[in-house]
Amino acid sequence: MLDSIWLKAAGIAAAVTLTTVTAANATPAPTPRAAESTAAVVTIRYDDSRAGGWEAAIAAGVASWNSNVDNVKLVEAAPGTRAEIQIVATSGWPQATLGPVRPGGQVRVELGSQAVTQGHDKTRIAAHEIGHSLGLPDTKPGPCSQLMSGSSAGTSCRNAVP
């Protein structure tokens, strides 16, 4: 019986010693570091030379993306240079290649007049279709506050903010 008491006491002492040593030598768990730098900005060029009648809407849509997204900058391509986003006006329904487009790649945005005829806002259409070229899918149905809800937000929606 003395042996079992002694073993219990030795076991408790060992556990206390082990706990004390472990706690003394423990290092705190690593904490997530704040981002040391922001993500690199990717510049994507667009060509709207074949989007007659949409220039103001495209400029406003591009300005909305540039003022609300930090890691992508959309710039108009100089005449005769390659652009990653080719924007054209069509008589059909707006559509775009689903990206994300990367520098050196190429996608097509079709700004269709059919949606305008139905009453949809040209700037919202342009910004929405540019969103597809950047890799964003539709979020239909959705509210006007979500740019990628597209036409499901209704013809009264004028929100072009990503």
C-alpha positions in Angstrom: 0.0 0.0 0.0 2.9 2.3 0.7 4.2 1.6 -2.7 0.9 2.6 -4.4 0.8 5.9 -2.4 4.4 6.6 -3.2 3.7 5.9 -6.9 0.6 8.2 -6.9 2.7 11.0 -5.2 5.5 10.4 -7.7 3.1 10.5 -10.6 1.5 13.8 -9.4 5.0 15.3 -8.8 6.1 14.2 -12.3 2.9 15.7 -13.8 3.4 19.0 -11.9 7.1 19.1 -13.0 6.2 18.2 -16.6 3.5 20.9 -16.7 5.8 23.5 -15.1 8.7 22.7 -17.4 6.4 22.7 -20.5 4.7 26.0 -19.5 8.1 27.6 -18.8 9.5 26.6 -22.2 6.3 27.2 -24.2 6.2 29.8 -26.9 3.0 31.5 -27.8 1.1 30.3 -30.8 2.0 32.3 -33.9 -0.5 35.1 -34.6 -1.5 36.1 -38.1 0.7 38.9 -39.3 -0.8 41.9 -40.9 -0.2 42.1 -44.6 3.2 43.6 -45.1 2.2 44.9 -48.5 -0.8 45.1 -50.6 -1.4 42.9 -53.6 0.2 44.1 -56.8 -1.9 46.2 -59.0 -2.7 44.5 -62.4 -3.2 46.9 -65.3 -5.7 45.7 -67.9 -6.1 47.6 -71.1 -9.4 47.9 -73.0 -10.3 49.0 -76.5 -13.7 50.5 -77.1 -13.1 51.8 -80.6 -15.8 49.5 -81.9 -18.4 50.5 -79.3 -19.8 53.6 -80.9 -22.5 55.2 -78.8 -21.2 53.6 -75.6 -18.1 55.7 -74.9 -19.6 57.7 -72.0 -21.1 54.6 -70.4 -17.8 52.7 -70.7 -15.8 55.6 -69.3 -18.2 55.8 -66.3 -18.1 52.0 -65.8 -14.3 51.9 -65.9 -14.1 54.8 -63.5 -16.4 53.0 -61.1 -14.2 49.9 -61.2 -11.0 51.9 -60.8 -12.3 53.9 -57.8 -13.7 50.8 -56.0 -11.2 48.0 -56.7 -7.6 48.3 -55.5 -5.8 45.5 -57.3 -7.0 46.1 -60.9 -6.6 49.2 -62.9 -8.4 49.5 -66.2 -6.9 51.8 -68.8 -7.8 52.7 -72.4 -5.4 51.1 -74.8 -3.6 53.5 -77.1 -4.7 53.2 -80.7 -3.0 50.4 -82.5 -1.9 48.6 -79.4 -3.2 45.3 -78.0 -5.9 45.4 -75.4 -6.9 42.6 -73.1 -10.6 43.6 -73.2 -12.2 44.2 -76.6 -15.4 46.1 -76.2 -17.9 46.1 -79.1 -21.4 47.4 -79.6 -24.0 44.9 -80.9 -27.7 44.8 -81.6 -28.2 41.8 -79.3 -28.2 41.2 -75.6 -25.1 42.2 -73.7 -22.6 39.5 -72.9 -19.0 39.0 -72.2 -16.3 36.3 -72.0 -16.0 35.2 -68.4 -12.5 35.9 -67.2 -10.5 36.6 -65.4 -8.5 38.1 -68.2 -4.8 38.5 -67.5 -2.2 40.8 -69.1 -1.5 39.4 -72.5 -4.8 37.5 -72.6 -7.9 38.7 -74.4 -11.7 38.7 -73.7 -14.6 40.2 -75.6 -17.4 42.4 -74.1 -20.5 42.9 -76.2 -22.6 45.8 -75.2 -26.0 45.0 -76.7 -28.6 47.6 -77.6 -31.4 45.1 -76.8 -31.1 45.7 -73.1 -31.0 49.5 -73.6 -34.2 49.2 -75.7 -35.8 47.4 -72.8 -34.8 50.3 -70.5 -31.6 49.1 -68.8 -29.0 51.6 -67.8 -26.0 51.8 -70.2 -23.4 52.5 -67.5 -24.6 49.6 -65.4 -24.5 47.3 -68.4 -20.9 48.4 -69.2 -19.7 48.0 -65.6 -21.5 44.6 -65.3 -20.0 43.2 -68.5 -16.6 44.4 -67.5 -17.1 42.5 -64.3 -17.5 39.3 -66.2 -14.2 39.9 -68.1 -12.6 40.3 -64.7 -13.9 36.9 -63.6 -17.1 37.7 -61.8 -20.2 35.5 -62.6 -23.8 36.6 -62.5 -25.5 36.7 -59.1 -29.0 36.4 -60.4 -31.5 37.0 -59.0 -30.1 39.8 -57.0 -30.7 43.3 -55.7 -29.8 46.5 -57.4 -27.0 46.9 -54.8 -25.1 44.0 -56.4 -23.7 45.0 -59.7 -23.4 41.4 -60.9 -27.1 40.8 -60.4 -27.4 42.4 -63.9 -30.8 42.6 -65.5 -32.5 40.8 -62.6 -32.4 44.0 -60.6 -34.9 45.6 -63.0 -34.8 48.5 -65.4 -35.0 51.2 -62.7 -31.6 50.1 -61.3 -28.8 52.5 -62.1 -26.1 51.2 -59.7 -22.8 50.7 -61.4 -20.6 50.2 -58.3 -18.8 46.9 -58.0 
